[in-house]
Amino acid sequence: MKSLTVKQLHQAMQTQDGVFLLDVRAANAYQDWRIQDKGVVSANIQNSKLKEFGPEAYPEIPKDKQVVTVCAKGVAAQEAAEMLLDKGYDAMYLEGGMQAWSEYYYPSLVNASDDLKLLQVLRPAKGCLSYFLVSQGEAVVVDPARHTQVYLDLAKEHGVEIRHILDTHLHADHITGGHDLAAQTGAQYWISASEMKEANRSYHALTDGLKLEFGAATLEVIAVPTPGHTPGSTSFLVNNQYLLSGDTVFVNGLGRPDLGGKAQEWAKMLYNTVMTKLNQLSDDMIVLPSHYSDYREVTDEGYVGAVLGDLRAENDLVSGGNNEAQFTDAVASHNGATPPNYETIISINRGITTVTDQEASDLEVGPNRCAVKHLA
């Protein structure tokens, strides 16, 4: 029985032939969340159907191409691969299934200059993006996920010491690695104080205009409060060239303002952010968000980002819409399904609730649901 890891699967996606996936989970699970990429073709057929009718009854399963079976954690997929092999198909299964895919990360280079190397760390299953900034032997990490070894490995690879760790906001769809990474490295952990009410963990409070200098003297990370998605959302301006926008601005919309149960109030905050903060930034600023919703948002260069002027031209809401009332109604009423378990995840990120690694994995299963999609 052959298998492949999630890293090997991702590598196969980038090849000319791509990959065919046979997802054997329930239809609703497949529709809600599945592996998607430009190099992926997939079908959803459960093991019970394969047993009853045989794989030959499903012409969508190719006989002239390798088939990779997928399930929640790898067990049912192995059974499906065995059935296919018995019928002469070239089949293998994905080790660890969707849970393993949920925990796969890879870095992509955004910028490499004499004073700054900027890496975006993509977590494709969750649509989560974090950042690793390197300058003269020192590093800053922005929005790290809970699998901190990813960032420790990057620090070792680049021979740098992590000095600062920043969270743009209190995340609701995944568990932050900020506090744990700070404990492991001795770095300072930063987040807005308004995000950490009743929190049971230490942090340094982000304030408007705070400058964190590291490495080259010309490199600055400037905190810019951008409330709306959450009251304490903060973006970071790097070298007056990159805006690490958290969940305030995405390449396809704005951060949803309803997860605190105050959609209208927070939508007004978001409107004020757009008008008084974002509109002060130049059109050539490169926006680098903390989430993405679709693999097609990954650029040809391999990272998720967009020029602010282009976003303004494509989506009127990024410029504030026609007026506050129209803007508030639009972003407060088009948010879709809420992230599952988000109240528990928020409590974990404040240090109030603790969970095991397996419980954390189960809580994070599912796609990104933090954006107000393109509405203009």
Rosetta blueprint (number, residue, H / E / L):
1 M L
2 K L
3 S E
4 L E
5 T L
6 V H
7 K H
8 Q H
9 L H
10 H H
11 Q H
12 A H
13 M H
14 Q L
15 T L
16 Q L
17 D L
18 G L
19 V E
20 F E
21 L E
22 L E
23 D E
24 V L
25 R L
26 A L
27 A H
28 N H
29 A H
30 Y H
31 Q H
32 D H
33 W L
34 R L
35 I L
36 Q L
37 D L
38 K L
39 G L
40 V E
41 V E
42 S E
43 A E
44 N E
45 I L
46 Q L
47 N H
48 S H
49 K H
50 L H
51 K H
52 E H
53 F H
54 G L
55 P H
56 E H
57 A H
58 Y L
59 P L
60 E L
61 I L
62 P L
63 K L
64 D L
65 K L
66 Q L
67 V E
68 V E
69 T E
70 V E
71 C L
72 A L
73 K L
74 G L
75 V H
76 A H
77 A H
78 Q H
79 E H
80 A H
81 A H
82 E H
83 M H
84 L H
85 L H
86 D H
87 K L
88 G L
89 Y L
90 D L
91 A E
92 M E
93 Y E
94 L E
95 E L
96 G L
97 G H
98 M H
99 Q H
100 A H
101 W H
102 S H
103 E L
104 Y L
105 Y L
106 Y E
107 P E
108 S E
109 L E
110 V E
111 N E
112 A E
113 S L
114 D L
115 D L
116 L L
117 K E
118 L E
119 L E
120 Q E
121 V E
122 L E
123 R E
124 P L
125 A L
126 K L
127 G L
128 C E
129 L E
130 S E
131 Y E
132 F E
133 L E
134 V E
135 S E
136 Q L
137 G L
138 E E
139 A E
140 V E
141 V E
142 V E
143 D L
144 P L
145 A E
146 R L
147 H L
148 T L
149 Q H
150 V H
151 Y H
152 L H
153 D H
154 L H
155 A H
156 K H
157 E H
158 H H
159 G L
160 V L
161 E E
162 I E
163 R E
164 H E
165 I E
166 L E
167 D L
168 T L
169 H L
170 L L
171 H L
172 A L
173 D L
174 H L
175 I L
176 T E
177 G L
178 G H
179 H H
180 D H
181 L H
182 A H
183 A H
184 Q H
185 T H
186 G L
187 A L
188 Q E
189 Y E
190 W E
191 I E
192 S L
193 A H
194 S H
195 E H
196 M H
197 K L
198 E L
199 A L
200 N L
201 R L
202 S L
203 Y L
204 H E
205 A E
206 L L
207 T L
208 D L
209 G L
210 L L
211 K E
212 L E
213 E E
214 F L
215 G L
216 A L
217 A L
218 T L
219 L L
220 E E
221 V E
222 I E
223 A E
224 V E
225 P E
226 T L
227 P L
228 G L
229 H L
230 T L
231 P L
232 G L
233 S L
234 T E
235 S E
236 F E
237 L E
238 V E
239 N L
240 N L
241 Q L
242 Y E
243 L E
244 L E
245 S E
246 G E
247 D L
248 T L
249 V E
250 F E
251 V L
252 N L
253 G E
254 L E
255 G E
256 R L
257 P L
258 D L
259 L L
260 G L
261 G L
262 K L
263 A H
264 Q H
265 E H
266 W H
267 A H
268 K H
269 M H
270 L H
271 Y H
272 N H
273 T H
274 V H
275 M H
276 T H
277 K L
278 L H
279 N H
280 Q H
281 L L
282 S L
283 D L
284 D L
285 M L
286 I E
287 V E
288 L E
289 P E
290 S L
291 H E
292 Y L
293 S L
294 D L
295 Y H
296 R H
297 E H
298 V E
299 T L
300 D L
301 E L
302 G L
303 Y L
304 V E
305 G L
306 A E
307 V E
308 L H
309 G H
310 D H
311 L H
312 R H
313 A H
314 E H
315 N L
316 D H
317 L H
318 V H
319 S H
320 G L
321 G L
322 N L
323 N L
324 E H
325 A H
326 Q H
327 F H
328 T H
329 D H
330 A H
331 V H
332 A H
333 S L
334 H L
335 N L
336 G L
337 A L
338 T L
339 P L
340 P L
341 N L
342 Y H
343 E H
344 T H
345 I H
346 I H
347 S H
348 I H
349 N H
350 R L
351 G L
352 I L
353 T L
354 T L
355 V L
356 T L
357 D H
358 Q H
359 E H
360 A H
361 S H
362 D H
363 L H
364 E H
365 V L
366 G L
367 P L
368 N L
369 R L
370 C L
371 A E
372 V E
373 K L
374 H L
375 L L
376 A L
